[in-house]
Amino acid sequence: MNSDLIIVGGGLNGPALALAAATTGLTVTLIDAQPISTHKDPAFDGRSYAMALASTRLLDAIGIWPAIRDAAQPMLEIKVTDGRAGEGPSPWMMHFDYAEIEEGPMGYLVEDRHLRAAFLASLDHPNVTHLHGQTVTDQTIGNYDVTVTLDDGSTRTGRVLIGSDGRQSGTGSRAGITRTEWGYGQTALVCAVEHEHPHGGIAHQFFMPPGPLAILPLTKNRSSIVWSENAETAERFMALDDDGFVKELKPRFGSFLGNIKLAGKRYSYPLGLTLADSFVADRIALIGDAAHGVHPIAGQGLNAGMRDVAALAEVLTNARRRGEDIGSSAVLARYQQWRRFDTTTLAAATDGFNRLFSNDNPLVRAARDIGMGVVNAVPKLRHSFIREAAGLTGDLPKLMQGRRL
Ligand SMILES: Cc1cc2nc3c(=O)[nH]c(=O)nc-3n(C[C@H](O)[C@H](O)[C@H](O)COP(=O)(O)OP(=O)(O)OC[C@H]3O[C@@H](n4cnc5c(N)ncnc54)[C@H](O)[C@@H]3O)c2cc1C
């Protein structure tokens, strides 16, 4: 047996689980197809994540938050408005302020480069074997163990196999797990901009008819942009040079932060929903995008993955302490029970919000504007939205409560 856990996929959720498990004494083999050099580039490449407060507690518990904290931007307020390109926001809005909760900022904007560098440094852990630039091509499930085959023909054996291998999870499909999925006909354009005026830690979400535009505060006078457009328009905008792209962005972004210019590269992601019909199979569990890929409208994809990590680490650690077989169906069923309903609800909510807001029907517009006005005016509703954004609702795993396993 090479290790207790074999984790396929070293994106973001895989390393988080590797560390969460390793710190409780479980041994882990983490395998990723990417060569390690791609994770070491120190230049800002325009990618970042809105991480809820609960997710940053997990990062703290697994020891990587101190390396990231100083380079992370606290998210103090969120403003949500309806708008159209060139017209500015509508007067109806929802405004969420972290001062209404005791716990602190609702979350932090973390740059991809800092997150990956911190993971990489911490994976040099006595309980973790980190294999990179190697692809898993096959898996065999035994009565008491699971064996994966790598593209060089070598094998690794563990008690439980974790699929953290993204939306096209080979681990899931090799196990016969089917998926429910559909496309949105939208593409997210992702980049970062520098602006003249300070953002004050405020995140903005403008709902435009073709899709939402999120402007998320980064450190200094910089913001991250997640701009959803219909697929054809997005393709046209991506084909423009940087000046042409910024010229299209400006009327949507508005002038409230002064002049803007690109910082880093531009990316495009076709948007779709994908939900594994089961998060577990014999000796297998899926986490992160391998289990669920949702619309980025609420910036919750990675946060949902981090919750999988925290829940699965807790289930496995408790099972081991009780002397159970950590790969048994009974143990893995506890993880599925904890996470699948929550994630299905998140997938349905993000899907519903996208349909409701990416819509120019005047009646629908009027109804949602009134809805936003109501949420904004009722403190109890507003408060629950703030707690939701901070990731503090529901059955929170210990690592997200700031407790140790
Ligand atoms: C536009 C956009 C904006 C987003 N913004 C946010 C945000 O603000 N906040 C947030 O919470 N979430 C956000 N998300 C979601 C977030 O980016 C994803 O949920 C997250 O990156 C998924 O991480 P992962 O580790 O599960 O999967 P991935 O990052 O896809 O990693 C999978 C890894 O598996 C490896 N792999 C695959 N197959 C094999 C194999 N056979 N053998 C070995 N390795 C393999 C790959 O090399 C890869 O490294 C956003 C998503 C999009 C598209």
The ligand as a Gaussian input file, in Angstrom:
#p B3LYP/6-31G(d) Opt

LIG

0 1
 C      -14.747000      32.317000     -14.943000
 C      -14.676000      31.623000     -13.645000
 C      -14.537000      32.358000     -12.471000
 C      -14.505000      31.712000     -11.229000
 N      -14.422000      32.453000     -10.095000
 C      -14.506000      31.836000      -8.880000
 C      -14.493000      32.587000      -7.652000
 O      -14.366000      33.822000      -7.652000
 N      -14.633000      31.916000      -6.472000
 C      -14.795000      30.566000      -6.448000
 O      -15.005000      30.006000      -5.355000
 N      -14.754000      29.816000      -7.582000
 C      -14.622000      30.423000      -8.797000
 N      -14.603000      29.672000      -9.939000
 C      -14.598000      28.208000      -9.861000
 C      -13.191000      27.641000      -9.620000
 O      -12.291000      28.196000     -10.561000
 C      -13.201000      26.117000      -9.742000
 O      -14.249000      25.608000      -8.940000
 C      -11.880000      25.514000      -9.254000
 O      -10.779000      26.057000      -9.936000
 C      -11.897000      24.002000      -9.446000
 O      -10.715000      23.438000      -8.909000
 P      -10.468000      21.853000      -8.941000
 O       -9.200000      21.657000      -8.191000
 O      -11.704000      21.132000      -8.474000
 O      -10.340000      21.478000     -10.475000
 P       -9.283000      21.931000     -11.572000
 O       -8.707000      23.259000     -11.233000
 O       -9.968000      21.758000     -12.885000
 O       -8.080000      20.893000     -11.429000
 C       -8.135000      19.608000     -11.965000
 C       -6.721000      19.082000     -12.046000
 O       -6.783000      17.691000     -12.358000
 C       -5.690000      17.379000     -13.192000
 N       -6.043000      16.136000     -13.903000
 C       -7.135000      15.896000     -14.680000
 N       -7.126000      14.642000     -15.130000
 C       -6.005000      14.057000     -14.628000
 C       -5.455000      12.752000     -14.737000
 N       -6.048000      11.789000     -15.435000
 N       -4.276000      12.496000     -14.114000
 C       -3.655000      13.456000     -13.375000
 N       -4.167000      14.707000     -13.224000
 C       -5.310000      15.002000     -13.844000
 C       -5.526000      18.582000     -14.089000
 O       -4.202000      18.673000     -14.563000
 C       -5.873000      19.739000     -13.130000
 O       -4.710000      20.297000     -12.538000
 C      -14.608000      30.302000     -11.180000
 C      -14.697000      29.564000     -12.372000
 C      -14.738000      30.215000     -13.583000
 C      -14.854000      29.414000     -14.855000

